[in-house]
Amino acid sequence: MIMSQKKIKRQAGATGIEVALVFPALLLVLFGVVEAGVGVYDQNVIAQASQEAAREGAAQTRSRMSTLDIMNVAQNYASDKLITFGWSDSVVVAVDRSSGTKSGDPLTVTVSYPYNGLAIAKIVNALSEGVVLSAKATMIYE
């Protein structure tokens, strides 16, 4: 009986070591899933902001919206909905009206945002040029 009690004590120590080795990896996976989810959400917000700005800019039939007004639509939409974790990086909006503003001409709005995330994205940003989320929407003037 004495031998089996020693064996149990050794196994209890092994279990503690296994938990100590697996726990950091489990936390890393958990944080990765959360950051990926926030990144996908922010990408969706950026895409929706570009679509909203292009739709509003192309739908105005009486008087065309100015480029600044179209940019403000995208920035206001994104600033209300982005999860930024307190970072003050702003949304960059580009409006392409190079084909004109007549009915049937395209209006393209491109929105980009430097994603900072919680921890993992910060490491990626430090090691590379950073993670920039971008979306483009094109609508035809009515």
N, C-alpha and C positions, 0 to 999 in steps of 0.2 A: 503494500500500500504506500509505502514511503516513496517508492519510485514514481508512482502515478502522480503524487502531489508535486514533486519536483518538475515533472513534465508539464503539468498545468501551469505552474508559475512561469516556466520558460515560454510557453505559448502566449501567455498574457503579455509578456514583454514584446514578443514578436508582433502581436496585434497592434500595440501602441506604435511601434516603428512603422508598420504598414500604413496606419492612419496618418502618421506624420509625413510619410512620403507621398501619399495619394491626395491629401487635403489641399496642398497648394495647387496641384494640377486641376483639381475639381473647382477651386476658386477661379483659376485662370479661365477655364471653360465657361463658368457662370458669367464672369465679367465679359468675356468675348461674346456670348449670346446676347447679353443686355446691350452692349455697344453696337453689335451688328443690327439689332432691332431698332435702336435709335437712329443709326445711320440710314437704314431703309426708310424709316418714317420721315427723316429729314429730306431724303431724296424725293420722296413722294410729295412733300410740301413744296420743294423747289419746282418740281414738274407741274404741280397744280398752279403755282404762282405764275409760271410762264404762260400756261394756258389761259388763266384768268386775264392777264394783261393783254395777251394777243386777242382774245375774244372781245374784251371791252374796246380795245383800240380799233379793231376791224368792224365792229358793229355800229359805231357812230356814223350815221349817214348824213346828218345835217352839217355838222362841222367836225372835221377830223380832230382827234385828240392830239395834243403835242407830244413829242417824244418824251419830254419830262413828265407829263401826266401818265403816260403808259408805264414809265419806269416807276413812278410813285405807286401805281396799282400793284405791281409785282412786289415792291419793297414792303408796302403795308401788309399785303397778304402774308408774306413770308415772316415778317417780324412778329406778327401776332401768333404764329403757329409753330415756328421752329423751336426745337429743344436745343438750347445753346450751352447749358451748364454754366451760365454766367459769363461766358466769353463774349466780348463785344465785337467780334468780327462781323462785318456787315455783308449783306447780299449785294452782289454786283450784277447789274442788269444792262444788257446791250440790246438796242432796238435797231433792226435793219429795215429801212424803208427805201432801199436803193432802186427798187423797181417803180416807185411812185406810190401815190395814194388814191388812184382812181379805182372805181369799182372793178373787181377782178384781179387787182394787183395783190401780191403777197405781202404780209406783214410778219416778220420773224422776230420773236422775243427770246433771248437767251439769258438764263438766270444761273449764276454760279455762287457757291458758298464754300468757304474753307471749313471743313468739318474737323472739330477738335476732340470731341468725345470726352470720355472720362479719363482713362489711363492708357489703354492699349493704343488708341488712335494718337495719343500724344507721343508715345514711343515711336510709332510709325512716322509721324511728322518729324520727329527729331532725326531719324535715320534716313529719311528721304525728303523729297520736295513737298511732302504733305499730301493730305487727302482733300481733293476739291470735288464737291458734288456739283454737277452741272445738268441743265435740262434746256431743251429748245422746243418752242412751239411755233408753228406757222399757221396763220389763218388768212383767208382771202377777204379783202375789203368788200363789203356789201355795196 
